[in-house]
Amino acid sequence: MAHHLIALGYAELVERLNRFPQGAPPSDYLNKILKILFSEEEAGMISLLPIRPFTARKAADIWKMPEAKARAVLDNLASRAMLVDIDQEGTTFYVLPPPMAGFFEFSMMRVREDIDQKALAELFYQYLNVEEAFVRELFTVGETQLGRVFVHEPALPDEMGAVRVLDYERASRVIQTASHMGISTCYCRHKMAHVGKSCESPMDICMTFNTAARSLIKYGHARAVDVAEGMDLLARAYESDLVQFGENVREGVNFICNCCGCCCEAMIAARRFARLHPVHTSNFMPRVDQDRCNGCGKCVTACPVEAMGLVSANDPKKTKRKKAGLSEDLCLGCGLCVRACPENSLSLVPLKERVITPTDGVRRVVHMAVERGKLQHLIFENRVLLSHRALAAVLGVVFRLPPVKQIMANKQLKSRYVEALVSVFNVPEKAYKSSRAGR
């Protein structure tokens, strides 16, 4: 069996990674990254594993080896943050996280000697910052994206009035309600440090929560912190003018990155692919009080995605006078500019239409899979069928999708069984046709 697994190797692992809704386009750099992180035998073994969480018994059956040996392999991978292990009601489940947010970041979230992090950082830089296929696919395909921006809470008005902020829009609320919280080295700035391009923003401020934090803390890839220290670190992020970019879910958020505009992948993508909306914005937008703005430009400096600029004030008496101008299509609604303004000429106002945030990780992944044409991989593995419980969870989300996406999902699955289930929920084909006709 081992010889067969080695023969599968890295090419099969790349194919396995591309069954995730956010893929990992083949590249010489990707192959070199995987060779640092996994042995060829490990790559072949991982390529056979399900996408959804699985037990050691399931892995043993797939690998055709004793369960104890399979568990030892899985635990070793989890100890290196290549897998995440989850304890649930006395049973340990394992899952291979996607490359991002996942094992790419985990490999750089502490200083390690078991891998060549400088070589890895240089490969990440080439794959993510020079080549653009991976980042473009990760951030711009489909309507539902991996991450969203949390509003900069110090920028919120003291008297909220018409400004309504929901709990899930506050990073502070995630910290206060998480079952576990871990702090690690910022992957993005750590990577940039190895290639001589990092900034002076805090390094040890990457936040993980809940199941992801528990696994990373267990194996020393994150440091456990309590709510008080978590809030102190969030305050430090605010003082350092960092953007809170986190998992695009309302419940069970697993990560919040405190992002600078120069090093962090999400902010770089937000500038590079701005018109494609690679990052979900907050539900707010800055508004400029033209009478109070003196054109100092501090808001321009604070903006991490170059959405703020200085434009002519059109003052006939002072022809060179400038004022702040906002490109709304580029704005993330983070609010850093509001806090930076010394004249209080900027304020946050709610968007006319609230940004939709998936309830939880299952719903987000299903939406992403539908939009990217990969839903079939969540339900039918190339080698195994999901458990009935997991299948029911995925289909439950499918049946709550809008009619257009239900039809898209149905076409992807190409399954008479799923067609019959969808028809029970009265999703007529004419709804899809009508929606297209109205475009």
C-alpha positions, 0 to 999 in steps of 0.5 A, a space after each residue: 500500500 505504501 508504494 502505491 501511495 508514494 506513486 500518487 504523490 503531489 499531483 494527486 494532492 493538488 487534485 485533492 486540494 482543488 476539490 475545495 470550493 477555493 482551489 489551488 491552481 497547479 504551479 511549479 511553486 505550489 509543488 515546491 511548497 507541498 514538498 516542504 510541507 509533506 513527504 511524497 507518501 503523506 501527499 499520496 495518503 492525504 489525497 485519498 481523504 474526504 473533504 468533510 471531517 472524518 475519523 481515524 477509522 475512516 482513514 484506516 479503511 481508506 488507507 487499508 491499515 490498522 486504525 492505531 497506525 492511521 491515528 498515529 499518522 493523523 496525529 502527526 499531521 495535526 501536530 504540524 498543523 497540516 490537519 485540524 483535529 476536532 473532539 466531539 462527544 468523545 470522538 476525534 474527527 480530523 479535517 484537512 483545511 484548505 490552503 487558505 485560510 488553512 495550512 499555508 498560514 499555519 506553517 508560518 504562524 510560529 517560528 519553526 525549525 522542522 521546515 525551512 521557513 525562509 524558503 517557504 516564505 519565498 515560495 509563498 511570495 512567488 505563488 501568491 504575490 507574483 503569480 496571481 492565479 491562486 489569489 484571483 481564484 481565492 478572492 474573486 470567483 463567485 459572490 460569496 467570499 472567504 472573508 469579511 471586514 469587521 467595522 473599526 469599533 473606535 470609529 463608531 459614533 458615541 451616540 449610535 442613533 440610526 447606526 445599528 451594529 449587530 453583534 456579529 459585526 464586532 470583533 470584540 463580540 467574537 472574542 467575548 463569546 469564543 470557546 477558545 482563543 489563540 494568538 499566533 505570529 501573523 503569517 503575512 508579515 512573517 512571510 514578508 519579513 523573510 523576503 525583506 518587505 515587512 512593515 513595523 506593524 505588530 507580528 504576534 497578533 493573529 487571532 484564531 477562535 473556537 475549534 481552529 484555536 483549540 487544535 492550534 493551541 494543543 500543538 503549540 502553534 498558538 498561545 491560549 489567551 483569555 478574554 481580557 488579553 484578547 480585548 487588550 490585543 484588539 485595542 493594540 490592533 486598533 491603535 496600530 490602524 490594522 483592519 479586522 478581516 475575519 471568516 465570513 460567517 455570523 456564528 463560530 468565527 474561526 479566525 480574525 486577521 489584523 491586517 496592514 495594507 502593505 503585507 496582508 493578502 486580503 488587503 493586497 487582493 482588495 487593491 489588485 482586484 478591487 472592482 471584482 469585490 474580493 472581500 465582503 465589506 462591513 455594513 457601513 460607509 464613510 461620509 465626508 462633511 465637505 464643510 469641515 474637511 481641510 484636505 489634510 490627507 490623513 484619511 488617505 494615509 490611513 486607508 489600506 485599499 486606496 479608496 480615499 483620495 484628495 480631489 479638488 474642493 472647487 473653491 474659486 477663491 482657493 484654486 489649489 484647495 483639496 478635500 477628501 474624496 471616496 471611491 465607494 466601489 473600492 471602500 471596505 467600510 472598515 472605518 480607519 479613515 474616520 478615526 484618523 480624521 482630526 477635524 471630525 469631518 468623516 462619519 460612518 453611515 449604514 449601507 442602503 442594503 445590508 451585506 449578507 453574511 452566511 450563518 455558519 461555515 457549512 452554509 458559507 462553504 455550500 454557497 461558495 461550492 455552488 458558485 464555483 461549480 464544485 458542490 458535487 465534491 462536498 456530497 460525492 467524494 471521488 472515492 467515498 460517500 459522505 456520512 448520512 449526517 454530513 449529507 443531510 447538513 449539506 442538502 439542508 443548506 442547498 434547500 435553503 438557497 435562493 431559487 437560482 442557486 438551487 437550480 445551479 446546485 441541481 445542475 452540478 450534482 446531476 443526480 436524480 435523487 437530488 432532483 427529486 428532493 429539490 422538486 419536493 421543495 417546489 423549486 420550478 425551473 421557471 424561477 430560474 428562467 424568469 430571473 435571467 429574463 429580468 436581468 
